[in-house]
Amino acid sequence: MRARGTSVLLGLIVVGVVQAASTQNKPGLLVRLYDVGEELRWLPAIAPGELPNVVKVVPVADLRSDRNDFDALQSNFVAELVGFLEIQQEGVYAFRLISDDGARLWIGGRLIVDHDGTHGPTPKDGRAYLATGSHALLIRHFNAHGEAQVRLGWQPPGASPNRFEHLPAEALSHDPTLTQATAPGRKKIIPPLRRGRPGDGRPLETSHPGFAADEQAGFVPSDKQWSVAGGYLSFRAGEGQPAPDPVVWVPGDEFLDGAPVYSPFKDAFRDQKLIVPGGESKRVSLETIGEISQGCVFRFGRGPDVPFGATEALPLEMLTVRAMRNGLEIEFTRPLDPRVGWDPESYYLEQWPLDAPGGKAPQRDGVVYPVKSASVSADRRKVFLEIPDLKPSHVVYLRLLPPCVSEDGELPWSTEAWYTLNVIPPDRTGQVRPPPAKEPQNVLTDEERQAGWRLLFDGQTTAGWRGFGKDTFPDQGWQVIDGCLVRVGSGGDIATDEEFGDFELQLEWRISPAGNSGIFFRSSGEFRYAWETGPEMQVLDNAEHPDGQDPKTSAGSNYALHAPPRDVTRPVGFFNHVRILAEGPHVEYWLNGEKVVEYELEGPEWEKLVAESKFKSMPKYGRMRSGHIVLQDHGDRVWYRNVKIRTLPQGE
């Protein structure tokens, strides 16, 4: 992939742990190449036990597909560069990672540069303070399609500013005793967790709003000490006393490497809440089951290490999570919007096995555990999640999915929680409540019938729809779920059996986080793709999908040609209402009650726009006077409902 180069400099990271490299190390870096065979957008983990397709040694960290450095692998593959970096001069080093597509750099086990995602050969910079000696070096890279490359340069202390050089070969080595076994075939991966805005899969970038809520609170010495070593938090009676079993596991950050961190338990947190400092501070909420302590860790923020203030001053977030015999209870700082909280699909859950005695961090296996039901309390501050298969001695990773907003429309400060489930409470049971009645969907009023409207989707079957350009409906890719047409897997676009010329179309769509889809009209089934003939109204999560950065490809646009004047989408997870009017050459797009696009499918302005666009080589684009309504499979989960149409006589 190709794109204009950009450079971002990250903050300084101190890497104080020096790993002794064996005197038997050999020059160069060990390269492992894995053929994944799946569409990649972010850097995945390779499943345990999978052997690479190719293993070789390279003298420097510089691989390019135009030199055949990735051997026969051309798309959807992962590369790992493993070895040691020898530092002769202590000081601050700047590193520049250039990759196509995404890559990440770790030194001494700490993430120095995060350049993940699909993009062209662009640079991204990071800095680290390195002591003399050998530091473990790891680069993980993936390529989706097109050209591929990964290069690492550095700027040693005292070097000329903005001048980066290749890491010298004499500073790089690898352990020759590492297995170099290979195996053919496609490799199983563990998809990465979604990385949304800060606080939602990404570290927070600002201080917590509760910092200023209680200026009198501060550190108060206590007879209880807590320590963090190897990622596990424990309590002890005092400095120098033996530590009991770990209480919770804390997600990694800079403070976790090296010597244990000791701090007094704060009296301000007698309600069993404390702040663990780091590059991004974590908040810990504890509870005791019998004689065993356990609890939950949340992202907190960046800034001075001071306690929480009053709950009323806090943003919407999970205040605490409690384990139940039959699930988990979430308590929020603010009441939820009455429309949200009840949908089990609004909660994402994994369980990672613990090995606290061995001092090992829990490892993901990629298994997602369904939430059976979600019950909201009367005051809308608590939600009980019924989870049939909770596992003790695991870390439960819990994530709030859209829609999740407060009654004031506020998004969560952070969406993630890590609950260390040492034991399951034997006598504490969460209450399962019946959900409120839902409003009827996919129905017509008497007035709509009299006006000529009819349903294109009955809410129960796929009658009237088929795969675009096919004779059957892709049941494995699209399903009817809870009154919606839902894209659940690879199935291709779906189209109406009928063709329509002049019409007024209405429907509602809901998109998944970072998701993409589209609505085409007047598309001819004689062509391979709907977009070769039919204009598209874009369906998108503007906040997270890259297309949302360009108004001409944002939600509500006439894709790549006409931009809406502003973003009128509702928060991700809520349904958006669409109205498309097509009468002869005249077209209007309406989104959530506002006209966002209006254009004519003819004339000098239209011809100029098409000639300067991706559609210039498609002679039938926008020229069909009738065709199918098409819903796009763009690889993401999307919901459609209340799809209805009325045909317009010519000239109405």
Summary of the structure (lengths in Angstrom):
residues: 652
radius of gyration: 27.6
end to end distance: 47.3
largest distance: 87.7
contacts: 2089
relative contact order: 0.09
helix: 7%
strand: 39%
